[in-house]
Amino acid sequence: MAKAFSTGADASSKSYSSMMNYSPPVLSAGLVQHALLSGSTQLTILRIVDETGSACLGDIADGLVDHPDAAGAVLVMVDLGILLIDYVGVIDEHALVRRAPSDFNPTPLGSELGARGSDSGVTERVDSVKASAAPLPSGINRLAATPFVPAVYVAAPEARRSLGKIGALARPGIYALIGERQVYIGASSTVGARVAGGQQPIADIKTIVVINDANNSLSDVDVLAAERMFFTRVQATRAYPVMNELPMGAALDAQRYSEIDAFLAQACLTLRHNGLLFAGGTARAVLAGPRNEAGRVGPMRPFNEIPTGERLELCFDDGLVALAARQHDNRWVLLQGSDVRIETAASANSSTRFQRSAWLHAGLLELSADGRSFVTTRDLVFRSGSGVAQFCVGSKGRTRDSWQPIDPDGGLDLNTAALIAA
């Protein structure tokens, strides 16, 4: 019998570190050769993990109800580098299992699990980071993946002051203060110190959650966007009212938005598996997140139905046209099919630029057929005429007065009624 180890640090939130007696597993023709793993068991484990991209150890055990040691079978695949497992403190049913990165080379048939240390007797796994840095054959490129790896910290109220003493929290991040009946969400460039300062207007805190990037890749701008995105995710669950107002967000492009959204999805799944937030619904819904902020998409409208309210148009950039319906002073509806300028000026506020990226990510904006503009794919709701004008034009300087009334019974354009109905 051999003792299998990994070189992961013996600290919470680190990947699997084991010291147990069993024969070293090997991989042959893509199948694990080990007493705990038949081919069908291997397929079942990978199917459960791949259904949502990750699965908790308890769910895998439930899927292998007749297996004598389901957890052991998973840990064999971890030792081979096929799977990774994340846990806090000890491995239990909430430990999160996922596929190892594609550049993580599983141990082949007949090899040990790495190079055995001469003094300690510890078997070291090949460093995947160094392996991935090796030159690739001509014609093969390795694409850069998302730069973010979420680090999720949970603290009891009495440990709040200690968060300011953690060096890994002296960097940008977001946080949630979870009370008995409500949640406060915030962000800071030094998130540990911000939470430790205790100036947030929420009482009866029962749990504190802090999220940042383990690689320290989040910028101050990124966390302002992440704060708004996390706010929207928590609000959509309706489990706790969010007591503060919707954050402004920040100006970022659609790709960066998608990367931050994926980062938050992993963090939210971690909170779900530990029973802190996002416990309702499915894991798939947690990963996907809400498509849009509450109240920003108008109801479905039949193609031939003219919306209620005063109909107006905004013409800009030599032929681009946006149509809106002012239903009352605090509700303006930008109609489906309206043009939105692709570029934004430096004067555009952060909320305008954030919302463009959010709606591109959600498919509520798409590139027009001629490539001159974005077009809206649904009716979108704004609080003011100046707000919707600035969103369409991508700069300040347009106000409510920039909108011109149109008459569907024979106004500025004979085709106006058809345009509105479209």
LOVEX-543626 format. One record per residue (C-alpha): residue in one letter; x, y, z. Coordinates in steps of 0.2 Angstrom, whole numbers. Each point is the difference from the previous one (the first is absolute). Last residue first. Example, Ala and Ser with C-alpha at 12.3 -4.5 7.8 and 13.67 -1.06 7.14 Angstrom:
<rs>
+------+-------+-------+-------+
| keba |     u |     v |     w |
+------+-------+-------+-------+
|    S |    68 |    -5 |    36 |
|    A |    -6 |   -17 |     3 |
+------+-------+-------+-------+
</rs>
This chain:
<rs>
+------+-------+-------+-------+
| keba |     u |     v |     w |
+------+-------+-------+-------+
|    A |  -213 |   236 |  -173 |
|    A |   -16 |     9 |     5 |
|    I |    10 |    16 |     1 |
|    L |     8 |    -1 |   -17 |
|    A |   -16 |    -5 |    -8 |
|    A |    -9 |    15 |     7 |
|    T |    15 |    12 |    -5 |
|    N |    -1 |    -6 |   -18 |
|    L |    -9 |    15 |    -7 |
|    D |    14 |    11 |     9 |
|    L |    -2 |    16 |    10 |
|    G |   -18 |    -2 |     5 |
|    G |   -14 |    -9 |    -9 |
|    D |   -10 |   -10 |    13 |
|    P |    15 |    -6 |     9 |
|    D |     4 |    17 |     6 |
|    I |    18 |     3 |     5 |
|    P |     6 |    10 |    15 |
|    Q |    19 |     6 |    -1 |
|    W |    12 |    -6 |    14 |
|    S |    15 |    11 |     3 |
|    D |   -10 |    10 |    12 |
|    R |     2 |   -14 |    13 |
|    T |    19 |     3 |    -1 |
|    R |    15 |    -4 |   -11 |
|    G |    16 |     9 |     5 |
|    K |     8 |   -15 |     8 |
|    S |     6 |   -15 |   -10 |
|    G |    -4 |   -17 |    -7 |
|    V |   -14 |     6 |   -12 |
|    C |   -12 |   -14 |     5 |
|    F |     5 |     0 |    19 |
|    Q |     0 |    19 |     1 |
|    A |   -17 |     1 |    -8 |
|    V |    -7 |   -14 |    12 |
|    G |     7 |    10 |    15 |
|    S |    -6 |    17 |    -6 |
|    G |   -18 |    -7 |    -2 |
|    S |     0 |    -6 |    17 |
|    R |    -3 |   -16 |    11 |
|    F |     5 |   -13 |   -14 |
|    V |    -9 |   -16 |    -6 |
|    L |     6 |   -11 |   -15 |
|    D |   -12 |    -7 |   -13 |
|    R |     9 |   -15 |    -7 |
|    T |    13 |    -4 |   -14 |
|    T |     8 |    17 |     1 |
|    V |    12 |     4 |   -15 |
|    F |    18 |     4 |     0 |
|    S |     7 |    11 |   -13 |
|    R |     8 |     1 |   -17 |
|    G |     3 |   -18 |    -3 |
|    D |   -12 |    -1 |   -15 |
|    A |   -11 |   -14 |     8 |
|    S |     1 |     8 |    17 |
|    L |    11 |    -6 |    14 |
|    E |   -10 |    -7 |    15 |
|    L |    -7 |     7 |    16 |
|    L |   -12 |   -10 |    12 |
|    G |    12 |   -15 |    -2 |
|    A |     4 |    -1 |    18 |
|    H |    18 |     4 |    -2 |
|    L |    -4 |    14 |   -12 |
|    W |   -12 |     6 |    13 |
|    A |    13 |     0 |    14 |
|    S |    13 |     8 |   -11 |
|    R |   -11 |    14 |    -5 |
|    Q |    -6 |     2 |    18 |
|    F |    17 |     3 |     7 |
|    R |     3 |    14 |   -13 |
|    T |   -15 |     9 |     5 |
|    S |     3 |    -2 |    18 |
|    S |    17 |     6 |    -1 |
|    N |    -5 |    17 |    -7 |
|    A |     4 |     4 |   -18 |
|    S |    11 |    15 |    -2 |
|    A |    14 |   -11 |    -7 |
|    A |   -10 |    -3 |   -15 |
|    T |    -8 |   -17 |    -3 |
|    E |     2 |   -10 |   -16 |
|    I |   -14 |   -12 |    -7 |
|    R |   -14 |    13 |    -1 |
|    V |   -17 |    -7 |     4 |
|    D |   -13 |    -3 |   -13 |
|    S |   -18 |    -4 |     5 |
|    G |    -7 |   -17 |    -5 |
|    Q |   -10 |    -3 |    16 |
|    L |    -6 |    16 |     8 |
|    L |     9 |    10 |    13 |
|    V |   -14 |     1 |    14 |
|    W |     0 |    16 |    10 |
|    R |    -7 |    -1 |    18 |
|    N |     3 |    14 |    13 |
|    D |    -9 |    14 |    -9 |
|    H |   -14 |   -11 |    -6 |
|    Q |    -3 |   -13 |   -14 |
|    R |    13 |     9 |   -11 |
|    A |     2 |   -12 |   -15 |
|    A |    16 |    -1 |    -9 |
|    L |     7 |    -2 |   -18 |
|    A |    19 |     1 |    -4 |
|    V |     6 |     5 |   -17 |
|    L |    17 |    -1 |    -9 |
|    G |     0 |     9 |   -16 |
|    D |    14 |    13 |     0 |
|    D |     7 |    -3 |    17 |
|    F |   -16 |     5 |    10 |
|    C |   -19 |     0 |     0 |
|    L |   -10 |    -2 |    16 |
|    E |   -18 |    -5 |    -2 |
|    L |   -16 |     2 |    11 |
|    R |   -16 |    -9 |     4 |
|    E |   -10 |     6 |    14 |
|    G |    -7 |   -14 |    11 |
|    T |    -6 |   -18 |    -4 |
|    P |    10 |   -11 |   -12 |
|    I |    -6 |    -3 |   -18 |
|    E |    -5 |   -18 |    -3 |
|    N |     4 |    -8 |   -16 |
|    F |    15 |   -10 |     6 |
|    P |    -9 |    -6 |    15 |
|    R |     9 |     7 |    16 |
|    M |     9 |   -10 |    13 |
|    P |     1 |    10 |    16 |
|    G |    14 |    13 |     2 |
|    V |    17 |    -5 |     6 |
|    R |     9 |    11 |    14 |
|    G |   -11 |    -5 |    15 |
|    A |    12 |   -11 |     8 |
|    E |    17 |     0 |    -7 |
|    N |     3 |   -12 |   -14 |
|    R |     4 |   -18 |    -5 |
|    P |     1 |    -6 |    18 |
|    G |    14 |   -11 |     4 |
|    A |     6 |   -15 |   -11 |
|    L |    10 |    -9 |    13 |
|    V |   -13 |     2 |    14 |
|    A |   -13 |    -5 |   -13 |
|    R |    10 |   -16 |    -3 |
|    A |     1 |    -4 |    18 |
|    T |   -18 |    -1 |     1 |
|    G |   -13 |    10 |    10 |
|    G |     2 |     6 |    17 |
|    A |    16 |     0 |    10 |
|    F |     7 |    16 |    -8 |
|    L |     8 |     6 |    16 |
|    L |     9 |    -7 |    16 |
|    G |    -3 |   -19 |    -2 |
|    N |    18 |    -5 |    -3 |
|    H |    -4 |    -7 |   -17 |
|    R |   -10 |    16 |    -4 |
|    L |    14 |    11 |     5 |
|    T |    13 |   -10 |   -11 |
|    L |   -13 |     2 |   -14 |
|    C |     0 |    18 |     2 |
|    A |    19 |     2 |    -1 |
|    Q |     0 |   -11 |   -16 |
|    A |   -13 |    11 |    -8 |
|    L |     8 |    16 |     6 |
|    F |    16 |    -5 |   -10 |
|    A |   -10 |    -4 |   -15 |
|    D |    -9 |    17 |     1 |
|    I |    17 |     9 |     2 |
|    E |     6 |    -9 |   -16 |
|    S |   -16 |     5 |    -9 |
|    Y |     1 |    18 |     5 |
|    R |    18 |     0 |    -6 |
|    Q |    -5 |    -6 |   -17 |
|    A |   -14 |    13 |    -1 |
|    D |    11 |    15 |     3 |
|    L |     1 |     9 |    17 |
|    A |    -7 |    16 |     7 |
|    A |    -5 |    -2 |    18 |
|    G |   -15 |    -5 |    11 |
|    M |   -11 |    14 |     7 |
|    P |    -6 |   -11 |    15 |
|    L |   -18 |    -4 |     2 |
|    E |    -6 |     7 |    17 |
|    N |     4 |    -7 |    17 |
|    M |   -12 |   -12 |    10 |
|    V |     1 |   -16 |   -12 |
|    P |   -16 |    -9 |     5 |
|    Y |     5 |   -18 |     4 |
|    A |    -6 |   -17 |    -8 |
|    R |    -7 |    10 |   -15 |
|    T |    13 |   -10 |   -11 |
|    A |     1 |    14 |   -13 |
|    Q |     6 |    13 |    13 |
|    V |    15 |   -11 |     4 |
|    R |     5 |    -1 |   -18 |
|    T |    -3 |    18 |    -4 |
|    F |    11 |     5 |    15 |
|    F |    13 |   -11 |    -6 |
|    M |     0 |     8 |   -17 |
|    R |     0 |    18 |     8 |
|    E |    15 |    -5 |    11 |
|    A |     9 |    -8 |   -14 |
|    A |     0 |    16 |   -10 |
|    L |     7 |    10 |    14 |
|    V |    12 |   -15 |     3 |
|    D |     7 |     1 |   -18 |
|    V |     3 |    19 |     1 |
|    D |    11 |    -2 |    15 |
|    S |     9 |   -14 |    -9 |
|    L |    -2 |   -19 |     2 |
|    S |    15 |   -10 |    -4 |
|    N |     6 |    -4 |    18 |
|    N |     3 |   -18 |    -4 |
|    A |   -12 |    -6 |    13 |
|    D |   -13 |    12 |    -6 |
|    N |   -12 |     7 |    13 |
|    I |   -16 |    -5 |    10 |
|    V |    -4 |     5 |    18 |
|    V |   -15 |    -8 |     8 |
|    I |    -6 |     5 |    18 |
|    T |   -13 |    -9 |    10 |
|    K |   -12 |     4 |    14 |
|    I |    -1 |    19 |    -1 |
|    D |   -14 |     6 |    11 |
|    A |     2 |    18 |    -6 |
|    I |     4 |     8 |   -17 |
|    P |     5 |    18 |    -3 |
|    Q |    18 |    -4 |    -6 |
|    Q |    14 |     8 |    10 |
|    G |     8 |   -15 |     7 |
|    G |    18 |     4 |    -4 |
|    A |     4 |   -19 |    -1 |
|    V |   -10 |    -1 |   -16 |
|    R |    10 |    14 |    -8 |
|    A |    16 |    -6 |     7 |
|    G |    -3 |   -17 |    -8 |
|    V |    -6 |     7 |   -17 |
|    T |    15 |    11 |    -4 |
|    S |    -5 |     7 |   -17 |
|    S |   -18 |    -1 |     7 |
|    A |   -17 |    -8 |    -4 |
|    G |   -17 |    -1 |     8 |
|    I |   -15 |   -10 |     3 |
|    Y |   -12 |     1 |    15 |
|    V |   -12 |   -14 |     2 |
|    Q |   -17 |    -2 |     9 |
|    R |   -11 |    -9 |    12 |
|    E |    12 |    -8 |    13 |
|    G |    15 |     9 |    -6 |
|    I |    12 |    -5 |   -14 |
|    L |    15 |    12 |    -3 |
|    A |     5 |    -3 |   -18 |
|    Y |    17 |     5 |    -7 |
|    I |    10 |     5 |   -15 |
|    G |    18 |     0 |    -4 |
|    P |    15 |    11 |    -4 |
|    R |    16 |    -4 |    10 |
|    A |     5 |    -1 |    19 |
|    L |   -10 |   -15 |     2 |
|    A |    15 |   -12 |    -4 |
|    G |     9 |     9 |    14 |
|    I |   -12 |    -5 |    14 |
|    K |     0 |    13 |    14 |
|    G |   -16 |     9 |    -6 |
|    L |   -10 |   -15 |     1 |
|    S |     4 |    -2 |    19 |
|    R |   -12 |    14 |     4 |
|    R |   -15 |   -10 |    -6 |
|    A |     4 |   -16 |    10 |
|    E |   -14 |     3 |    12 |
|    P |   -12 |     1 |   -15 |
|    A |     5 |   -17 |    -6 |
|    A |    11 |    -1 |   -15 |
|    V |    -1 |    -8 |   -17 |
|    Y |    13 |     2 |   -14 |
|    V |    -2 |    -4 |   -18 |
|    A |    16 |     1 |   -12 |
|    P |    -6 |     0 |   -18 |
|    V |    13 |    -4 |   -14 |
|    F |     0 |    13 |   -13 |
|    P |    11 |     2 |   -16 |
|    T |   -12 |    -8 |   -11 |
|    A |     8 |   -12 |   -13 |
|    A |    15 |     4 |   -11 |
|    L |     0 |   -11 |   -15 |
|    R |    14 |   -13 |    -3 |
|    N |     6 |     1 |   -18 |
|    I |     5 |   -15 |   -11 |
|    G |     7 |     3 |   -18 |
|    S |    18 |    -4 |     5 |
|    P |     1 |   -12 |    15 |
|    L |    -2 |     8 |    17 |
|    P |    14 |     7 |    11 |
|    A |    -1 |    -4 |    18 |
|    A |    -9 |    12 |    11 |
|    S |   -15 |   -12 |     2 |
|    A |    12 |   -12 |     9 |
|    K |     6 |    13 |    12 |
|    V |   -18 |     4 |     5 |
|    S |    -5 |   -18 |     1 |
|    D |    14 |    -3 |    13 |
|    V |     2 |   -19 |     0 |
|    R |    -8 |    -8 |    16 |
|    E |    12 |    -3 |    14 |
|    T |     1 |   -16 |     9 |
|    V |     6 |     3 |    18 |
|    G |    13 |   -12 |     7 |
|    S |     7 |    14 |    10 |
|    D |    18 |    -2 |    -4 |
|    S |     2 |    -5 |   -19 |
|    G |   -16 |     8 |    -5 |
|    R |    -9 |   -12 |   -13 |
|    A |    -3 |     7 |   -17 |
|    G |   -18 |     0 |    -6 |
|    L |   -15 |   -11 |     2 |
|    E |    10 |   -15 |    -5 |
|    S |     0 |    -6 |   -18 |
|    G |    -7 |   -17 |    -7 |
|    L |   -14 |     7 |   -10 |
|    P |    -1 |    19 |    -2 |
|    T |    -3 |    13 |    14 |
|    P |   -12 |    13 |    -6 |
|    N |     7 |    16 |    -8 |
|    F |    -8 |    16 |     6 |
|    D |     0 |    11 |   -16 |
|    S |   -19 |    -3 |    -2 |
|    P |    -3 |     7 |    18 |
|    A |    -6 |   -13 |    13 |
|    R |   -18 |    -4 |    -1 |
|    R |   -10 |     5 |    15 |
|    V |    -4 |    -6 |    18 |
|    L |    -7 |    12 |    13 |
|    A |     1 |    -6 |    18 |
|    H |   -17 |     1 |     8 |
|    E |    -2 |   -18 |     5 |
|    D |    16 |     1 |    10 |
|    I |    18 |     2 |    -2 |
|    V |     7 |    10 |    15 |
|    G |     4 |    18 |     3 |
|    V |    -7 |     8 |   -15 |
|    Y |    -1 |   -10 |   -16 |
|    D |     5 |     1 |   -18 |
|    I |     2 |   -16 |   -10 |
|    L |     9 |    -2 |   -17 |
|    L |    -3 |   -14 |   -13 |
|    I |    10 |    -9 |   -13 |
|    G |    16 |     3 |     9 |
|    L |     3 |   -18 |     4 |
|    D |    -1 |     3 |    19 |
|    V |   -17 |     9 |    -3 |
|    M |    -6 |   -15 |   -10 |
|    V |     4 |   -11 |    15 |
|    L |    -8 |    13 |    12 |
|    V |   -17 |    -3 |   -10 |
|    A |     1 |   -19 |     2 |
|    G |     3 |     3 |    19 |
|    A |   -15 |    11 |     2 |
|    A |   -11 |   -14 |    -9 |
|    D |     6 |   -13 |    12 |
|    P |   -11 |   -16 |    -1 |
|    H |    -9 |     6 |   -16 |
|    D |   -19 |    -4 |     0 |
|    V |    -5 |    18 |     2 |
|    L |    12 |     7 |   -13 |
|    G |   -11 |    15 |    -5 |
|    D |    -3 |     4 |    18 |
|    A |    19 |     0 |     3 |
|    I |     2 |    12 |   -14 |
|    D |   -12 |    12 |     8 |
|    G |     9 |    -1 |    17 |
|    L |    16 |     4 |    -8 |
|    C |    -6 |    16 |    -7 |
|    A |    -1 |     2 |   -19 |
|    S |     8 |    10 |   -13 |
|    G |    -2 |     5 |   -18 |
|    T |   -19 |    -1 |     1 |
|    E |    -3 |   -17 |    -8 |
|    D |    19 |    -3 |    -2 |
|    V |     2 |    -5 |    18 |
|    I |   -14 |   -13 |     0 |
|    R |     6 |    -7 |   -17 |
|    L |    18 |    -1 |     6 |
|    I |    -5 |   -10 |    15 |
|    T |   -12 |   -12 |   -10 |
|    L |    14 |    -3 |   -13 |
|    Q |    13 |    -5 |    13 |
|    T |   -13 |   -11 |     9 |
|    S |    -4 |    -9 |   -17 |
|    G |    18 |    -3 |    -4 |
|    S |     3 |    -8 |    17 |
|    L |     9 |    11 |    14 |
|    L |     3 |    -6 |    18 |
|    A |    12 |   -14 |    -4 |
|    H |    10 |    11 |   -12 |
|    Q |     4 |     2 |   -18 |
|    V |    -7 |    17 |    -6 |
|    L |    -6 |    -1 |   -18 |
|    G |     7 |    12 |   -14 |
|    A |    10 |   -14 |    -9 |
|    S |     8 |    -4 |    17 |
|    L |     1 |    11 |    15 |
|    V |     8 |    -5 |    16 |
|    P |    -5 |     0 |    18 |
|    P |    13 |    -3 |    14 |
|    S |    -5 |   -14 |    11 |
|    Y |    -8 |     6 |    16 |
|    N |     5 |     8 |    17 |
|    M |    -6 |    18 |     3 |
|    M |     9 |    17 |     2 |
|    S |   -10 |    13 |   -10 |
|    S |     0 |    18 |    -5 |
|    Y |   -14 |     6 |   -11 |
|    S |     0 |    18 |    -5 |
|    K |     3 |    14 |    12 |
|    S |   -15 |     9 |     8 |
|    S |     6 |    -4 |    17 |
|    A |    18 |    -3 |     3 |
|    D |    12 |   -16 |    -1 |
|    A |     8 |     7 |   -15 |
|    G |    -2 |   -11 |   -16 |
|    T |    15 |   -11 |    -3 |
|    S |   -10 |   -15 |    -3 |
|    F |     2 |   -17 |     8 |
|    A |    -2 |   -18 |    -4 |
|    K |     6 |   -14 |    12 |
|    A |     4 |   -16 |    -8 |
|    M |    -6 |   -18 |     3 |
+------+-------+-------+-------+
</rs>
